Amino acid sequence: MNSIQPVILWTDALIFALLAAVLALVWLIRRQEHLLAPWRVVAQRPMAMGSALVLGVFVVIGLLDSLHYRERLADSPADAPQYSVEVLSLFDALLSELRARPEKTYSAPLAMHLYAKEFVERDGATVRDYPRLQFGGAHLQHADARLPDIARRTLDGAMQGALAGLLLFAGLAGWQARRRQMTPGGWLATWSRGDLDWPGRTVVLVVAGMLMLTGVIVQLASGYHVLGTDKVGQDVLYISLKSIRTGLVIGTLTTLVTLPLAIGFGIAAGYFRGWVDDVIQYIYTVLNSIPGVLLIAAAVLIVQVYIESNPEQFDTAAARADIRLLALCLIMGVTSWTGLARLLRGESLKLRTLDYVEAARAFGVSNTRIISRHIFPNVFHLVLIAIVLDFSGLVLAEAVLSYVGVGVDPSMYSWGNMINGARLELAREPVVWWQLGAAFAFMFTLVLAANLFADSVRDAFDPRLGGRR
């Protein structure tokens, strides 16, 4: 008897299809030296490798959160099993302790009491005081023991993370020494001087730092709400981690919609010129004249009306929220391709006048073959740079759209919904700041890592820079 029922949402299928395409592209790049050379330049840059490791953590969390399932109800019959309407993910299973420890309402980070006073019974009398949390600091008898306990847990987590990092570093040193036919001591000396062909010191320090941070968070989260709780008592750390998938989906799936439109229209306008160029320029000029927020709001409202009119097509709340997220990605992709199309049009206008393109046309080579063999490969670096540069902008756009109410479904975890939920709490006295602070910290980390990685990719792939360091 299966205890779970796998659930494949639309965005789940697209995410793993995109992952398969990326793996196939990596396999192709490894077989082509001219494609691999710029990536070697990227891999030699400390800033690029450090930011790539941080992005890798976000991607792993997003993938784990995209493996969805429904649990079998305990009292369902064996011959006709019934499953819960709540859709969970593998990431939810890993964070089951955080998910299953709700409080009554707000509590500050690492607190033992609620953030607001309430009437409580104490020694037979009703007094107004800060009630104890049900889970946060429940293992402590007295409030005086909180700070020493937090310090001890922080130290234990940092030491465990450092030990894990040391073990990984020892394994790396042994493997690299055997591979290079060196003694471990000789490899360590080379590593300490920074004479490797990859930024070994940066990689080791970043991995060690992330392991120590993870150890500290795990130790603290076992006894406290590390980032506090929100209005309904949910753990803010759990909400922030669950919001990672939404940001990644917006950034990646929107790009899947943008690229075919931008590449197809941009190259066609620049290569064919004439009436084709005029029509395409008219299309993206008209599209740019319409405020993007209005188009997005109209599309989201249409999808919302369709969902409400056809509830039988969506058996769970997760499916309804997912289709709205997919619609948001589609409309954002349709409204954000014009900038890249303009860039590709200008580059194609220049490339079509080069001698080897004119020679191919004189020999009767078809336009399709000229575009695929001569035009597109020479503008691919622009496409790649645009992808990594636009990703961070799309993540920020989701936060803004959700804040104004035309973004993802309110029931879906996202940084925009966190900010929207926290805006009214900033007027409280005392201020509830941690929900907004957590959304800002996670979004800032993801966007900063993406921008730093994008800078390195741009420098390596832009022919005008010559891949200079």
C-alpha positions in Angstrom: 0.0 0.0 0.0 1.5 3.3 -1.0 1.6 5.8 1.8 2.0 8.7 -0.6 0.6 9.8 -4.0 3.1 11.6 -6.3 1.8 15.0 -7.5 3.3 16.6 -10.6 2.4 20.3 -11.0 2.8 22.2 -14.2 5.8 24.1 -12.8 7.3 20.9 -11.5 7.3 19.3 -14.9 8.8 22.5 -16.5 11.5 22.8 -13.9 12.7 19.2 -14.4 12.5 19.6 -18.2 14.6 22.6 -17.9 17.1 20.7 -15.6 17.3 18.0 -18.2 18.0 20.6 -21.0 20.7 22.2 -18.9 22.4 18.8 -18.3 22.2 18.1 -22.0 23.8 21.5 -22.7 26.5 20.8 -20.2 27.3 17.5 -21.9 27.4 19.3 -25.3 29.7 22.1 -24.0 32.1 19.5 -22.5 32.5 18.0 -26.0 33.2 21.3 -27.8 36.5 23.1 -26.9 35.4 26.5 -28.2 32.3 26.3 -26.0 34.2 25.1 -23.0 37.0 27.7 -23.1 34.9 30.7 -21.8 33.5 28.5 -19.0 37.0 27.7 -17.9 37.6 31.4 -17.6 34.5 31.7 -15.4 35.6 28.8 -13.3 39.0 30.4 -12.6 37.5 33.5 -11.0 37.0 33.4 -7.2 34.0 35.6 -7.2 32.2 33.5 -9.8 32.9 30.3 -8.0 31.8 31.7 -4.6 28.5 33.0 -6.0 27.9 29.8 -8.0 28.1 27.8 -4.8 25.6 30.1 -3.1 23.3 29.8 -6.2 23.7 26.1 -6.1 22.3 25.9 -2.5 19.3 27.9 -3.7 18.8 25.6 -6.7 19.0 22.4 -4.6 16.4 23.8 -2.2 14.1 24.7 -5.1 14.5 21.2 -6.7 13.7 19.5 -3.4 10.7 21.7 -3.0 9.5 20.7 -6.5 9.1 17.0 -5.6 5.4 17.0 -4.5 3.2 14.3 -3.0 0.0 13.8 -1.0 0.0 11.7 2.1 -2.5 8.8 2.5 -5.1 9.4 5.2 -4.7 7.2 8.2 -8.3 6.1 8.4 -8.8 5.4 4.7 -9.8 1.9 3.6 -7.1 -0.4 2.2 -9.0 -1.2 -1.0 -9.8 2.4 -1.7 -7.1 4.6 -0.2 -7.9 8.3 0.2 -5.2 11.0 0.2 -4.9 14.3 1.9 -5.8 17.5 0.0 -2.7 19.1 1.3 0.2 18.9 -1.2 3.6 18.5 0.4 7.1 18.3 -1.0 10.3 16.5 -0.1 11.6 19.7 1.3 8.6 19.8 3.6 9.4 16.3 4.8 13.0 17.4 5.6 11.7 20.4 7.5 8.8 18.7 9.2 9.8 20.0 12.6 9.7 23.6 11.5 6.4 23.1 9.6 4.6 21.3 12.5 5.5 23.8 15.3 3.1 26.7 14.9 2.6 29.3 17.6 -0.4 31.4 18.4 0.8 34.6 16.8 3.9 36.8 16.5 7.1 36.0 18.4 10.5 37.6 18.0 13.5 35.7 16.7 14.9 33.3 19.3 12.2 34.4 21.8 10.5 32.3 24.5 7.4 34.5 24.8 4.8 35.9 22.5 5.4 39.5 21.2 2.3 40.9 22.7 0.8 40.8 26.1 -2.3 38.7 26.8 -4.5 37.9 29.8 -3.1 34.7 31.4 -3.9 32.7 34.5 -1.1 32.7 37.1 -1.4 31.6 40.7 -5.2 31.7 40.5 -5.2 35.3 39.3 -5.7 36.8 35.8 -2.8 39.0 34.9 -1.6 40.6 31.6 1.8 39.3 30.6 3.7 37.8 27.8 2.7 34.1 27.4 5.3 31.4 26.9 5.6 29.9 23.5 4.4 26.4 22.9 7.6 25.3 21.1 10.1 28.2 21.1 12.4 27.7 24.2 10.0 25.2 25.7 12.9 23.1 26.9 14.0 25.9 29.3 12.5 26.4 32.7 13.6 30.0 33.2 14.2 33.0 30.9 17.6 33.6 32.4 18.9 30.4 30.8 18.0 31.5 27.2 21.1 33.5 26.3 23.5 30.8 27.6 21.6 28.2 25.8 21.7 30.2 22.5 25.4 30.7 22.9 26.0 27.0 23.5 23.9 26.0 20.6 25.6 28.5 18.3 29.0 27.3 19.3 28.0 23.6 18.9 26.6 24.3 15.5 29.7 26.2 14.3 32.0 23.5 15.6 29.9 20.8 13.8 29.9 22.7 10.6 33.7 23.4 10.9 34.3 19.6 11.5 32.2 18.7 8.4 34.1 21.2 6.4 37.4 19.9 7.6 36.4 16.3 6.7 35.4 17.4 3.2 38.6 19.4 2.8 40.6 16.3 3.8 38.8 14.2 1.2 39.3 16.9 -1.4 43.0 17.2 -0.6 43.5 13.4 -0.9 41.6 13.1 -4.1 43.4 16.1 -5.7 46.8 14.8 -4.6 46.3 11.4 -6.2 44.9 13.0 -9.3 47.9 15.3 -9.7 50.4 12.6 -8.5 51.5 14.8 -5.6 51.9 14.3 -1.9 49.0 15.7 0.3 51.5 18.1 1.8 52.6 19.3 -1.6 49.0 19.9 -2.7 48.2 21.8 0.5 51.2 24.0 -0.1 50.0 24.7 -3.7 46.5 25.3 -2.4 47.6 27.8 0.3 49.6 29.8 -2.3 46.6 29.9 -4.6 48.5 28.3 -7.5 45.8 25.9 -8.5 44.0 26.2 -11.9 40.8 26.9 -10.0 40.1 29.1 -7.0 40.6 26.5 -4.3 40.9 28.8 -1.4 37.6 30.6 -2.2 35.7 27.3 -2.7 36.9 25.9 0.6 36.2 29.0 2.6 32.7 29.5 1.1 31.8 25.8 1.6 33.1 25.9 5.2 31.2 29.1 5.9 28.0 27.7 4.6 28.4 24.5 6.6 29.1 26.4 9.8 26.0 28.7 9.1 23.9 25.6 8.4 25.1 23.9 11.6 24.3 27.0 13.7 20.8 27.3 12.2 20.0 23.6 12.7 21.1 23.7 16.3 19.1 26.9 17.0 16.0 25.7 15.0 15.7 22.6 17.1 14.9 24.7 20.2 13.7 28.1 18.9 12.1 30.0 16.1 15.3 31.4 14.6 13.6 34.1 12.6 10.5 34.4 14.8 6.9 33.7 13.7 4.4 35.6 11.7 0.8 36.7 12.4 -0.6 33.2 12.3 2.3 31.7 14.2 4.2 30.1 11.3 7.9 29.9 11.5 9.4 32.7 9.4 12.6 30.7 8.6 10.4 27.9 7.1 8.4 30.5 5.0 11.6 32.1 3.8 13.1 28.8 2.6 9.8 27.8 1.0 9.8 31.1 -0.9 13.0 30.2 -2.7 11.2 27.9 -5.2 8.8 30.7 -6.2 11.7 33.1 -6.9 13.6 30.5 -8.9 10.4 29.5 -10.9 9.7 33.1 -11.8 13.4 33.7 -12.8 13.8 30.5 -14.9 10.4 29.8 -16.5 9.9 33.4 -17.5 13.2 33.2 -19.3 12.0 30.1 -21.2 9.1 32.2 -22.6 11.3 35.3 -23.3 14.1 33.6 -25.2 12.2 32.1 -28.2 10.4 35.4 -28.7 13.5 37.6 -28.3 15.8 35.3 -30.4 13.3 34.6 -33.2 12.0 38.2 -33.6 15.4 39.9 -33.0 17.4 37.9 -35.4 14.7 37.9 -38.0 14.3 41.7 -37.9 18.1 42.2 -38.2 18.8 39.6 -40.9 15.8 40.0 -43.2 15.3 43.7 -42.8 12.6 45.3 -45.1 9.0 44.7 -44.2 9.9 41.9 -41.7 12.0 44.4 -39.7 9.2 47.0 -39.9 6.5 44.6 -38.6 8.6 43.3 -35.8 9.6 46.8 -34.7 6.0 47.9 -34.8 5.1 44.9 -32.6 7.6 45.5 -29.8 7.1 49.3 -30.0 3.4 48.9 -29.4 4.1 46.3 -26.6 6.5 48.7 -24.9 3.9 51.5 -25.0 1.5 49.5 -22.8 2.4 49.6 -19.0 3.6 46.1 -18.2 1.9 46.1 -14.8 -1.5 46.6 -16.5 -1.0 43.6 -18.8 0.2 41.4 -15.9 -2.8 42.5 -13.8 -5.2 41.8 -16.6 -3.8 38.3 -17.3 -3.7 37.4 -13.6 -7.3 38.5 -13.2 -8.4 36.5 -16.2 -6.7 33.4 -14.9 -8.3 33.9 -11.5 -11.8 34.2 -13.0 -11.1 31.0 -15.0 -10.0 29.1 -11.9 -13.1 30.2 -10.0 -15.4 29.3 -12.9 -13.9 25.8 -13.3 -13.1 24.6 -9.8 -13.5 20.9 -10.9 -10.2 21.2 -12.9 -8.1 21.9 -9.8 -8.4 19.3 -7.1 -6.1 21.0 -4.6 -5.2 24.6 -3.5 -1.6 23.9 -4.7 -2.8 23.2 -8.2 -4.8 26.5 -8.3 -1.8 28.5 -7.0 0.5 26.7 -9.4 -1.5 27.6 -12.5 -1.6 31.2 -11.4 2.2 31.1 -11.0 2.5 29.6 -14.5 0.3 32.3 -16.0 2.4 35.0 -14.3 5.5 33.5 -15.8 3.9 33.5 -19.2 2.7 37.0 -19.2 6.0 38.3 -17.7 7.8 36.5 -20.5 5.6 38.0 -23.2 6.1 41.5 -21.8 9.9 41.3 -21.2 11.4 40.1 -24.5 11.6 43.4 -26.3 14.9 44.6 -24.8 16.8 41.5 -25.8 15.1 41.5 -29.2 16.4 45.0 -29.9 19.9 44.0 -28.9 19.9 41.0 -31.1 18.4 43.0 -34.0 21.3 45.4 -33.9 23.9 42.7 -33.7 22.3 40.8 -36.6 22.2 43.9 -38.8 26.0 44.1 -38.3 26.7 40.4 -38.8 24.7 40.1 -42.1 27.1 42.5 -43.8 30.2 40.5 -42.9 32.1 38.8 -45.7 31.5 35.2 -44.7 27.8 35.8 -44.5 27.7 37.5 -47.9 29.8 34.7 -49.4 27.4 32.0 -48.0 24.4 33.9 -49.5 26.2 34.2 -52.8 26.8 30.4 -52.9 23.1 29.8 -52.4 23.1 28.7 -48.8 19.6 28.9 -47.3 18.7 31.6 -44.9 17.8 29.0 -42.2 21.3 27.5 -42.4 23.0 30.9 -42.4 21.1 32.0 -39.3 21.8 28.7 -37.5 25.5 28.4 -38.5 26.7 32.0 -38.7 24.2 34.5 -37.0 23.0 32.7 -33.9 26.4 31.3 -32.7 27.8 34.9 -32.9 25.0 36.4 -30.8 24.8 33.5 -28.3 27.0 35.3 -25.9 24.5 38.2 -25.8 21.7 35.7 -25.0 23.6 34.1 -22.2 24.6 37.4 -20.7 21.0 38.6 -20.9 19.8 35.4 -19.1 22.0 35.7 -16.1 21.5 39.5 -15.9 17.7 39.4 -16.2 17.3 36.6 -13.7 17.8 38.9 -10.7 15.5 41.5 -12.2 12.7 38.9 -12.5 13.1 37.8 -8.9 12.7 41.4 -7.7 9.8 41.9 -10.1 7.9 39.1 -8.4 8.3 40.8 -5.0 7.0 44.0 -6.4 4.0 42.4 -8.2 3.0 40.4 -5.1 3.3 43.5 -3.0 0.8 45.3 -5.2 -1.5 42.3 -5.3 -1.1 41.1 -8.9 1.6 38.5 -8.3 1.5 34.9 -7.1 -1.5 33.5 -5.3 -1.8 34.8 -1.7 -1.6 31.2 -0.4 1.7 30.5 -2.1 4.9 31.1 -0.2 6.9 34.0 -1.8 9.1 36.9 -0.6 6.6 39.3 -2.2 3.8 37.9 -0.1 6.0 38.1 3.0 6.6 41.8 2.3 3.0 42.4 1.5 2.0 40.7 4.8 4.6 42.7 6.8 3.8 46.2 5.5 0.9 46.9 7.9 2.9 45.5 10.8 5.6 48.2 10.5 3.1 50.6 12.0 2.7 48.5 15.1 4.2 49.5 18.4 6.6 47.7 19.0 7.4 47.1 15.3 7.2 43.6 13.8 10.3 43.8 11.7 11.6 40.2 11.3 9.3 39.1 8.5 10.3 41.9 6.3 13.9 41.5 7.3 14.0 37.8 6.5 12.4 38.4 3.0 15.0 41.1 2.4 17.9 39.0 3.5 17.1 35.9 1.4 16.2 38.0 -1.7 19.3 40.1 -1.3 21.5 37.0 -1.0 20.0 35.4 -4.1 20.1 38.5 -6.2 23.6 39.5 -5.1 24.9 36.0 -6.0 23.2 36.1 -9.3 24.6 39.5 -10.2 28.1 38.6 -9.2 28.0 35.4 -11.3 26.5 37.4 -14.2 29.4 39.8 -14.1 31.9 37.0 -14.4 29.9 35.4 -17.3 29.7 38.7 -19.1 33.4 39.3 -18.8 34.2 35.8 -20.1 31.7 35.7 -23.0 31.8 39.3 -24.3 34.3 39.2 -27.2 35.0 42.9 -26.7 36.4 42.2 -23.3 38.5 39.3 -24.6 37.8 37.2 -21.5 40.2 39.4 -19.5 40.5 38.8 -15.8 
